[in-house]
Amino acid sequence: MKARLLTPGRAAIIGIPMIGFFSTPFWPFAQDPTLWFGLPAVLVWITILVVLTVASIQIVETLYQRNGGRESDRLDRERLETEQIQQLRAERLAAEEEEGIR
């Protein structure tokens, strides 16, 4: 079975910070000159969302690797390498035939 990177649960994990980013202009602290910890509130809010984004991507990656993602990635890499080698071989044979070598 091939592991899927994007499942509904993982999309929900990634969606939480995205909703925060897109909803930022509508929050009251984004429209008023409010300070949090001596910094503009929007700057603190965006920093929190960046940290949440990094954490959510790490969680999704960990869940993907735990559910067989490493093996799935290896199989995809091997398949791609094989396809590329066959394509290069076919191009080389066509070029040799065109030049009259074969």
C-alpha positions as CSV (number, residue, x, y, z in Angstrom):
1,M,0.0,0.0,0.0
2,K,1.3,3.4,-0.9
3,A,1.5,6.0,1.9
4,R,-0.4,9.2,1.2
5,L,1.2,12.5,2.3
6,L,-2.0,14.5,2.3
7,T,-4.9,12.9,4.2
8,P,-7.9,14.8,5.6
9,G,-6.4,14.7,9.1
10,R,-3.0,16.0,8.0
11,A,-4.7,18.7,5.9
12,A,-6.6,19.8,9.0
13,I,-3.3,20.1,10.9
14,I,-1.8,22.3,8.2
15,G,-5.1,24.2,7.8
16,I,-5.1,25.6,11.3
17,P,-2.2,28.1,10.8
18,M,-3.4,28.9,7.3
19,I,-6.8,30.0,8.7
20,G,-4.9,32.1,11.2
21,F,-2.8,33.8,8.4
22,F,-5.9,34.5,6.3
23,S,-8.0,35.8,9.2
24,T,-5.3,38.1,10.6
25,P,-6.6,41.3,8.9
26,F,-10.0,40.8,10.4
27,W,-8.9,40.6,14.1
28,P,-9.3,43.8,16.1
29,F,-5.7,44.0,17.2
30,A,-4.6,44.1,13.6
31,Q,-6.5,47.4,13.0
32,D,-5.5,49.2,16.3
33,P,-2.0,50.1,17.4
34,T,-1.9,47.5,20.2
35,L,1.3,46.3,21.8
36,W,1.9,42.8,23.1
37,F,5.2,42.3,25.0
38,G,6.3,45.7,23.8
39,L,5.9,44.7,20.1
40,P,3.1,45.4,17.7
41,A,0.4,42.8,18.2
42,V,0.3,41.8,14.5
43,L,4.1,41.0,14.6
44,V,3.7,38.8,17.7
45,W,0.6,37.1,16.1
46,I,2.5,36.4,12.8
47,T,5.5,35.0,14.7
48,I,3.2,32.6,16.6
49,L,1.6,31.5,13.3
50,V,5.0,30.9,11.7
51,V,6.0,28.7,14.7
52,L,2.7,26.9,14.4
53,T,3.3,26.4,10.7
54,V,6.7,24.9,11.3
55,A,5.4,22.6,14.0
56,S,2.4,21.5,11.9
57,I,4.6,20.6,9.0
58,Q,6.9,18.6,11.3
59,I,3.9,16.8,12.7
60,V,2.6,15.9,9.2
61,E,6.1,14.7,8.1
62,T,6.4,12.6,11.3
63,L,2.9,11.0,10.7
64,Y,3.8,10.4,7.0
65,Q,7.1,8.7,7.9
66,R,5.4,6.6,10.6
67,N,2.8,5.3,8.2
68,G,5.2,4.0,5.6
69,G,6.3,7.2,3.9
70,R,10.0,6.4,3.8
71,E,9.4,3.1,2.0
72,S,6.9,4.7,-0.4
73,D,9.5,7.5,-1.2
74,R,12.2,4.9,-1.8
75,L,10.0,3.0,-4.2
76,D,9.0,6.1,-6.1
77,R,12.7,7.1,-6.3
78,E,13.7,3.7,-7.7
79,R,10.8,3.8,-10.2
80,L,11.7,7.3,-11.4
81,E,15.4,6.4,-11.7
82,T,14.5,3.3,-13.8
83,E,12.2,5.4,-16.1
84,Q,14.9,8.0,-16.5
85,I,17.5,5.5,-17.4
86,Q,15.2,3.8,-20.0
87,Q,14.4,7.2,-21.5
88,L,18.1,8.2,-21.7
89,R,18.9,4.8,-23.3
90,A,16.1,5.2,-25.9
91,E,17.3,8.8,-26.7
92,R,20.9,7.5,-27.1
93,L,19.8,4.7,-29.4
94,A,17.7,7.1,-31.5
95,A,20.7,9.5,-31.8
96,E,23.0,6.7,-32.8
97,E,20.6,5.4,-35.5
98,E,20.2,9.0,-36.8
99,E,24.0,9.4,-37.1
100,G,24.2,6.0,-38.8
101,I,26.3,4.4,-36.0
102,R,23.8,1.5,-35.6
